[in-house]
Amino acid sequence: MTDSAHTPVHTGEARSVENEDYGLETPLEGHPEPLPHVVVVGGGFAGMAVVKALQDAPVRITLIDRRVYNTFQPLLYQVATGGLNAGDVTYFLRGMRLKQKNVHVVHEHLVEADHQAKKIRLLNDHWVSYDYLVVTAGVTTNFFGTPGAKEFAFPMYSRSQALRIRDNLFIRLEKAAKSKRLDDGLRVVVVGGGATGVEVAGALAELRTAGLAPAYPEIHGDAFEVKIVQRGGEILKAFAPKLRTYAAKELSRRGVSLHLGAGVAAVERDAVVLTDGKRIHADLTVWSAGVHPHEEVADWGLPQDEYGRIKVGEDMQVEGLPGVFAAGDIAVSPSDLPQLAQPAIQGGTVVGRNIKALLEDRPLQQLRYVDKGTMAVIGRRAAIAEINLPGGKSLRITKGMAWLVWLFVHIMSLVGPRNRVTTLAGLATRYGFPFHRRPIPIVGDVPTVRPPKPGTPPVPEA
């Protein structure tokens, strides 16, 4: 999945170069002739699922992504709050070549597509021909046109954004520690009361209570506040009422205050203004209120719905374009599945199977989404989980048991054994007894204190 950077403007005509570097033109072992070429744009959950589903297929795969790694986004908030290293939740895409020789990874960006000629143009002006195209390019943060949000709020949809939050968190804490005012601390406002917002707020409360209270004696306890702003009347609307109630009580017990019923009218440098006129002081505003496709998707010649998502059928083929597929958050099927990891993974798997079916002249299968349930963690030994069982029944659990289920699911969902080991160690260090009472966060990059250069005026104290 991708970041919110806009496509740079490119001048000049595109070079007429096709598959110069990207088509795996050398025949694979055991296949004397070039095989059908599958181009996958996007190395997120859906894109990797497509590639894995085609592991044994007689095809050449080119995986194109603007980054060189896959990001496990459900744990980005742990990076943002100093619980995990960025490398724990990212996987080197070229590492797929170790087990899958029919995939070639290209670090590039899609600019335009000519579906009639079956080729796409990349940012470096290379044209890449395809037999089958799969678009899984992900989405980016949706600020809903809120004034000041893009300038002053911190989104958390990529690794770089999570690190930026972590850096600013510790910059602000160090600044507060030098202040002569007892009430100068850190006021964090989390916009959005979904699973991501609750997990961010819970992790910040854990960081404050367990890790930073002894480390920053200069900061008065009440000066580190964590608030959630949610337009609706309740948090975690996707969960059962019993689980929502438990989560709200647990957040309150951990010192997280909830501002429900009013949305965000504007974001300022040091405040969030609500639609009811209330102004909340904010040293750091974390935006977790929604996503939408990148604006450049409109240049790719694909049908989109009113929200910019690519319209596909139940077989994940793009409407009106046979042999072109889309999956993940960027796609919308008639079933209108939620923009979560499991729909992306299952959709990507179906795409891979359907490409095999086209190669073998078999009927395509439709995506029959299996909803395994949802979960969210609040803090140490506190989580909620709604697990769907066979027969239409649901298992709803809270507290420590839900936390253990959350831990197991997230560890096993990571790509690569190293990531699983390091993430387990990081989370055990953050939440396990007796480590949770020690100030051991992974520190952000706070600017180095240097002596002033000759002729530079002194910096006034805060």
Stockholm file with secondary structure:
# STOCKHOLM 1.0

chainA/1-462         MTDSAHTPVHTGEARSVENEDYGLETPLEGHPEPLPHVVVVGGGFAGMAVVKALQDAPVRITLIDRRVYNTFQPLLYQVATGGLNAGDVTYFLRGMRLKQKNVHVVHEHLVEADHQAKKIRLLNDHWVSYDYLVVTAGVTTNFFGTPGAKEFAFPMYSRSQALRIRDNLFIRLEKAAKSKRLDDGLRVVVVGGGATGVEVAGALAELRTAGLAPAYPEIHGDAFEVKIVQRGGEILKAFAPKLRTYAAKELSRRGVSLHLGAGVAAVERDAVVLTDGKRIHADLTVWSAGVHPHEEVADWGLPQDEYGRIKVGEDMQVEGLPGVFAAGDIAVSPSDLPQLAQPAIQGGTVVGRNIKALLEDRPLQQLRYVDKGTMAVIGRRAAIAEINLPGGKSLRITKGMAWLVWLFVHIMSLVGPRNRVTTLAGLATRYGFPFHRRPIPIVGDVPTVRPPKPGTPPVPEA
#=GR chainA/1-462 SS CCCSCCCCCCCSCCCCCBSTTTSCCSCCTTCSSCCCEEEEECCSHHHHHHHHHTTTSSCEEEEEESSSEEECGGGHHHHHTTSSCGGGGEEEGGGGGGTCTTEEEEECCEEEEETTTTEEEETTSCEEECSEEEECCCCEECCTTCTTHHHHCEECSSHHHHHHHHHHHHHHHHHHHHCSCTTCSEEEEEECCSHHHHHHHHHHHHIIIIIITTTCTTSCGGGEEEEEEESSSSSCTTSCHHHHHHHHHHHHHTTEEEEESCCEEEEETTEEEETTSCEEECSEEEECSCEECCGGGGGSCCCBCTTSCEEBCTTSBBTTCTTEEECSTTEECTTCCCSSHHHHHHHHHHHHHHHHHHHTTCCCCCCCCCCCEEEEEEETTEEEEEEECTTSCEEEEEHHHHHHHHHHHHHHHSSSHHHHHHHHHHHHHHHSTTGGGSCCCCCCCCCCCCCCCTTCCCCCCC
#=GC SS_cons         CCCSCCCCCCCSCCCCCBSTTTSCCSCCTTCSSCCCEEEEECCSHHHHHHHHHTTTSSCEEEEEESSSEEECGGGHHHHHTTSSCGGGGEEEGGGGGGTCTTEEEEECCEEEEETTTTEEEETTSCEEECSEEEECCCCEECCTTCTTHHHHCEECSSHHHHHHHHHHHHHHHHHHHHCSCTTCSEEEEEECCSHHHHHHHHHHHHIIIIIITTTCTTSCGGGEEEEEEESSSSSCTTSCHHHHHHHHHHHHHTTEEEEESCCEEEEETTEEEETTSCEEECSEEEECSCEECCGGGGGSCCCBCTTSCEEBCTTSBBTTCTTEEECSTTEECTTCCCSSHHHHHHHHHHHHHHHHHHHTTCCCCCCCCCCCEEEEEEETTEEEEEEECTTSCEEEEEHHHHHHHHHHHHHHHSSSHHHHHHHHHHHHHHHSTTGGGSCCCCCCCCCCCCCCCTTCCCCCCC
//
